[in-house]
Amino acid sequence: MDFASLGTGIEVVLKDGRDRLSRMSVRELLASGRAEMVASRGASSGDEAEMASVVLTRLSKSEREDVLTRAGHVREMLTGFRSGYEELADTGEPRPQFDPGRPLTERYAAKAAELGLTDRTMQRWARAFLDEGEAGLVSLKARADGGLRNADQRWVDTAVEVLGEYEQESRPSVKVVLERIETRLEAVYGPKVVPLPKRTAGYRWMQELERRQPTFRLSTKRNRDIAARPGGAYGKLRPTRPGEYLLMDTTRLDVFALDPVTLKWVQAELTVAMDWYTRCITGIRVTPVSTKAVDAAAVLYQTFRPRPAPESWPREAAWPDHGIPRGVLIEAEAVHGPVTGAVGPALAPETLVLDHGKIYLSAHLTSVCRQLGISIQPARLRTGRDKGPLERFLRTLREDLLQLLPGYKGPDVHSRGLNVEKDAFFFLHELEAIIREWVAVAYHRRPHSGLVDPHLPKLELSPAKMFEHGLARAGYIEVPRDPDLAYEFLEARLRTVQHYGVEVGGRRYNGPGLDGLRDMAGSGIELARRRLPFHIDPDDISRIFFRDADRIWHTLWWEHAPSLQMPLSEEALHFARGLAAEKYRYPNDRLAVSLLLERWNLGLGESLAERRMALRLSREQVAIELPAAKETAVSALPSVARVLALPEQAGPPPAEAPDPGLELGDDDEDGLEELGEELAFYATALRDIDDDE
């Protein structure tokens, strides 16, 4: 290698092993990867030895104190001073036996005699201190990585392999795993080739491997989740504005509820939608198992059209009707007077992040998203972290609300109490109202650690504040104003129009909107082409909706709708048909609806205990009026307080006169004669309830 000084700097001429010459600058020689300077001494990034800071950091407090004491002895041997500097000498230093003028061998011998060690040990300490400093005095045992200090690498590799095979299996015992490792080592390397640990060492090593491959300590489900983690760096979607990503999921709630039709405890499912950027909950629906595609579509509709907030809610918990926070609006009451707010913000989602549930991959929901221009991004299979914020909300809901409600059954069967279903006296709609109110009063107003503005990382933001931040950053959110938007979220069924109307599920619907379309005769392909779409709401089958060729919506009514005083769901009609089939040989829908209304009015069940339960559940409750304080306790929610309150029992309701316009059957007269007996029973039952209380 020859050096040459040029105008561009110092250059060198190199010769490789084949006697080929090349020219490069010294800067390139030192910094590039084309060549490497081989030095006799000095540290290199490729050295196998760990850096001194890494070695010292691994030590415990006692081990670090031992190393510092040993370094002081070595410095006293080499320089005569424990600190290593004459300027920092302690009183009495240097001691005569460690005077720097004495031979080094005599100082080694003096220190060995003082510590009770050999001269060779002192020489080894001095050599290690001169080469690596204080890190060179760390023992090999303390330098070892983790608790597998004396384990053979072949044993460790086999143990990791065996533990990995239990990812999808039931939890084994440590003894079985150690025996399986021993058997595999003998089969691969031969008997007694790989040294095996003793019993205590084997259990200690398995405890260390538990940190790398959890198998024994956590639940098997949790172990599978840990094993399924990606090996590389974690990635995530990063929303930049409200509505960019909408998370939706359905989970079974850890609390029992009552079905208003059967008055039996049921397991409830919660379908919820969350805006990823703000963590605002935009849609909630509680249903008995199992949730349907129309329920998911209803939750999505709430994102566009939030429900009005009840009057009992605190004023600060309600959002303006269009969803824009008050912080970016003129006070509406100053212009229009008192207004009623909405339960949440209104958003126009761009992308839905869903799991692979059947209701989310249904044609109903996908067609709704296609109609509204919403993209669908399915999450990875069995990967809950793809919807991490929503999973965290469900955990917060369970810890802060559900476990404080009666009927809470715990997250699993091992956490369930004894006969928890007997305390479940919240109806499904009441449970949904409680969750909505808790979200508005507590969740939306509480700062979240996951909501961070990178420019102000110390600023605490709640979902409501984050929504204002998103509007200031991305601008006004344009939500569709179509008044008929709700029809797009209903389930569509193809039917033909007959002279008597349309038949859906054995029910006949009719209305003026069908004029001009009746008697759609034909068969085969011709009949299939004549079928028209009719939109159905499963929660209210008293009517269906139809859009004609002029794109005008019409309402068609069920022939038995005049007998109803409230909406009737499709499931309730199936239940009523079952009741009628048990009592009559040839039941019809009119008879089924009458029997269902009779059960609703008189209470469920034939026994006195069941009727008392129905009366206790159907009593009107008076809400506890709370002061306008910032109280977010679950017991302070008005929906919970109304149900938990125990006011004075009202008297029996007066008998209502029959509707003169209602057609009476042959047996209606007998029913009216028995009304006095039923009222007498109610009075007795109410008296029994008061006595029980």
Secondary structure, DSSP 8 states (H G I E B T S, - for coil): -EEEEETTEEEEEEE-TT--EEEEEHHHHHHSSS-----SSS--TT-SS--HHHHHHTS-HHHHHHHHHHHHHHHHHHHSSSSS-GGG--TT-S-GGG-TTS-HHHHHHHHHHHHT--HHHHHHHHHHHHHHGGGGGS-HHHHSSTT-SS--HHHHHHHHHHHHTTSSS----HHHHHHHHHHHHHHHH-TTSS----HHHHHHHHHHHHHHS--SSS-HHHHHHHHTS-SS--------STTSEEEEEEEEEEEEEE-TTT--EEEEEEEEEEETTT--EEEEEEEESS--HHHHHHHHHHHHS--B--TTS-GGG-B-TT---GGGS--THHHH-S---BSS-----SEEEE-S-TTTSSHHHHHHHHHHT-EEEE--TT-GGGGHHHHHHHHHHHHHTGGGSTTB--SSGGG--TTGGGG---BHHHHHHHHHHHIIIIITTS-BTT--BTTBTT--B-HHHHHHHHHHHH--------TTGGGGGSEEEEE--BTTBEEETTEEEE-GGGTT-------THHHHHT-EEEEE-TT-TTEEEEE-TTS-EEEEEETTGGG-SS---HHHHHHHHHHHHHH-SS--HHHHHHHHHHHHHH-S-SSHHHHHHHHHHHS--------S-----GGGSHHHHHHH---------------TTS---TTHHHHHHTHHHHHHHHHHHHHHHHHH-
